[in-house]
Amino acid sequence: MTDDDLDLLFAQARAETPADAGAADRFLARHRAERAAPPRRAPRWPPLLAAAAILAGVLVLRPTPALPASAAYDVYQGTLGEGW
């Protein structure tokens, strides 16, 4: 390939065609539509997930209340006395 062939090839590549103009119009229309679109709302699930994690942490880390004696323990204690 000679220099003249390359010059001709580059000149053809630089020439704008109707297909190039159509592609540019489609790109610019989509680009302008994206820029003009209202911003997307933030999802609501992250704050809900954080609140659930905090609630679970509070429930797990709180001290357990004193458990009442069971009915079986009361029967043993009543039958065998205090020091069984």
C-alpha positions as CSV (number, residue, x, y, z in Angstrom):
1,M,0.0,0.0,0.0
2,T,1.4,3.3,-1.0
3,D,1.2,6.7,0.7
4,D,-1.4,7.9,-1.8
5,D,-3.6,4.9,-1.1
6,L,-3.3,5.6,2.6
7,D,-4.1,9.3,2.1
8,L,-7.2,8.3,0.1
9,L,-8.3,5.8,2.8
10,F,-7.9,8.4,5.6
11,A,-9.8,11.0,3.6
12,Q,-12.7,8.6,3.1
13,A,-12.7,7.7,6.8
14,R,-12.8,11.4,7.8
15,A,-15.7,12.2,5.5
16,E,-19.1,12.4,7.3
17,T,-21.8,10.1,6.0
18,P,-25.5,10.2,6.6
19,A,-25.1,7.1,8.9
20,D,-22.6,9.1,11.0
21,A,-25.0,12.0,11.3
22,G,-27.8,9.6,12.3
23,A,-25.7,7.9,14.9
24,A,-24.6,11.3,16.4
25,D,-28.2,12.4,16.5
26,R,-29.3,9.2,18.4
27,F,-26.4,9.5,20.8
28,L,-27.1,13.2,21.5
29,A,-30.8,12.6,22.0
30,R,-30.1,9.8,24.5
31,H,-27.5,11.8,26.3
32,R,-29.7,14.8,26.6
33,A,-32.6,12.6,27.9
34,E,-30.4,11.1,30.6
35,R,-29.2,14.5,31.7
36,A,-32.7,15.9,31.8
37,A,-34.2,12.9,33.7
38,P,-35.1,13.5,37.3
39,P,-32.7,12.0,39.8
40,R,-33.5,8.5,41.0
41,R,-34.9,8.1,44.5
42,A,-32.7,6.4,47.0
43,P,-33.9,2.9,48.0
44,R,-35.7,2.6,51.3
45,W,-34.3,-0.7,52.5
46,P,-30.9,0.4,53.8
47,P,-32.3,2.5,56.6
48,L,-34.8,-0.3,57.5
49,L,-32.0,-2.8,57.5
50,A,-29.9,-0.6,59.8
51,A,-32.9,-0.1,62.2
52,A,-33.4,-3.9,62.3
53,A,-29.7,-4.5,63.1
54,I,-29.8,-1.9,65.9
55,L,-33.0,-3.5,67.3
56,A,-31.5,-7.0,67.2
57,G,-28.3,-5.7,68.9
58,V,-30.3,-4.1,71.7
59,L,-32.3,-7.3,72.2
60,V,-29.3,-9.5,72.2
61,L,-27.1,-7.4,74.4
62,R,-29.6,-6.5,77.1
63,P,-29.3,-8.5,80.4
64,T,-31.6,-11.4,80.8
65,P,-34.2,-11.1,83.5
66,A,-34.1,-13.5,86.5
67,L,-36.0,-16.6,85.5
68,P,-38.8,-17.8,87.8
69,A,-38.5,-21.2,89.4
70,S,-40.3,-23.9,87.5
71,A,-43.2,-25.9,88.9
72,A,-41.0,-29.0,89.2
73,Y,-38.4,-27.2,91.2
74,D,-41.2,-26.0,93.6
75,V,-42.4,-29.6,94.0
76,Y,-38.9,-30.9,94.8
77,Q,-38.3,-28.1,97.2
78,G,-41.6,-28.6,98.9
79,T,-41.2,-32.4,99.2
80,L,-37.5,-32.7,100.1
81,G,-37.1,-29.5,102.0
82,E,-34.7,-26.6,101.5
83,G,-31.4,-28.5,101.2
84,W,-32.2,-31.3,98.8
